[in-house]
Amino acid sequence: MVTIENVIYPEIPLDAGLIQGWKDIPIRKDGSLDPLIPLGPLSPEAGFLMTSSIYFGEHSNSPYAEHSNKLEGSLLTLFARQSVVHRLLVAEQLLPAGHHLLVFDAYRPYQVQKSLHDCYQQKLREKYPARDNEILESETQKYVSLPSIDPTRPSPHNTGGAVDVAIVKLDQAHEEVLLQIRSHLTDVHLNIAQRVGLEMRLSAIMRRHARMLDFGTAFDHGGEKSALAYYESKIAVGEILTDNDMLARNNRRLLFGIMTQAGFQPYFAEWWHFNAPESQMGAATAGLSYATIGAVSLDESNKTHEHTRLKIRQEALRLQRAGDLAVARTALQAEILAAIRETGDPKQVEDWPTEIIAPPEK
C-alpha cells in the first residue's frame, strides 16, 4: 500500500484492466442522456480541469505541434460525455493538495483514430518485417484501438467515454495563485473577454510551474513499460525496484486509486487510459452485460464551442507574434494581449513529457 497525505492507495492488481472480447458487449444506446460537453477553457461545467490537446498540438510539449506531425481532424477542445466529465471532477477533488489532473485526450474523431492506428502499425511493420498482419494488428491494438465505422464496435475514444490523464503538482505559492484565479472565475458577471484573460493566466501557471509526476514513461510511450501494472509485475517475480521505479509505481497507484474511486475502469496496457463503465471496454472491465454509449459526433453546440476556442487561439498567436508592435482594438484583444505580456508564450510548457505513439526503440 502507498500512503499519501493520510490517504491510502492500494496496490494495482496484476490483472487490472485486462479484458478480452469487449467489442462484443452490446450497446443499448441513448446518447441524449449523456451528451458530449467541453472540458477546459470556456467550459461551463469543467473549466477548472487542465487540458492539453496532445493530438491537436496545443502546447509545445506535444510532438504533434510540429507541422510535419499534424493530425488532420484533431480538435483543440477536449470533449467527453457528461458522465465522464463529472467523474473527472470527482477525481480532481480526491487528489492531495497541490495536485491536479492533466487531461491529454478524451473524445477522438474517427479520422484521428485512424491516423494514430495506421502510423503505429506502419512503424511496427518496419521494425518487424517478418511478422504477419494478424500479429501486427494484435500488437497495434494494445496501444491504439482499431478505427471503426461499425456502430456496434466503436473505438473507445470515439464514444467520448475514454480519457487519457496524468497528474501534475504545483508548489504552494503557485497553488495559492491558482486558487485565487479560480475564485475570480466563479464570478457570474464576467464577460467573455475577462474570462479569457483569467483562463490564460490560469493556464500559464499550470504550463510553467506544474510538474508532471514521474510515471516511469512519457505519455503515449508505445511499449511494455507503459503497462498499468508494469512495476507490480516486477515485484511479483521478486525484482528489487530502484528508487525511481518505486516513485513511478507509487504515482501510478495514486492515479489508479483516484480514477477508480471516481468510477472509472482502468486499461491494462496504458497507465494513463481510463474508461467509463458506460462504454463497451469499461462495461466489460466492470463485468457489466451491456454498454449505454456508442460512437458519437460533435453536435452544433460542440462545433460552436470549438470554433470559438480556435478563433481565440488564432488571435492569441497573432498578437504574440506581433510582439511589441501588437495593438489591441477590442476588449478581447486587450485581455489576451495583457495576459501574453504578463505570462509569455501561450503555447510554452516547461514539463509534461509526451511521445509520438510508436513501438519503442529497444
Beta strands, then each sheet from edge to edge (+ up, - down):
strand 1: 2-4
strand 2: 7-9
strand 3: 36-38
strand 4: 50-51
strand 5: 79-81
strand 6: 99-105
strand 7: 162-169
strand 8: 211-212
strand 9: 265-266
strand 10: 273-275
sheet 1: 1+ 2-
sheet 2: 3+ 5-
sheet 3: 4+ 6+ 7- 8+
sheet 4: 4+ 6+ 7- 10+ 9-
end
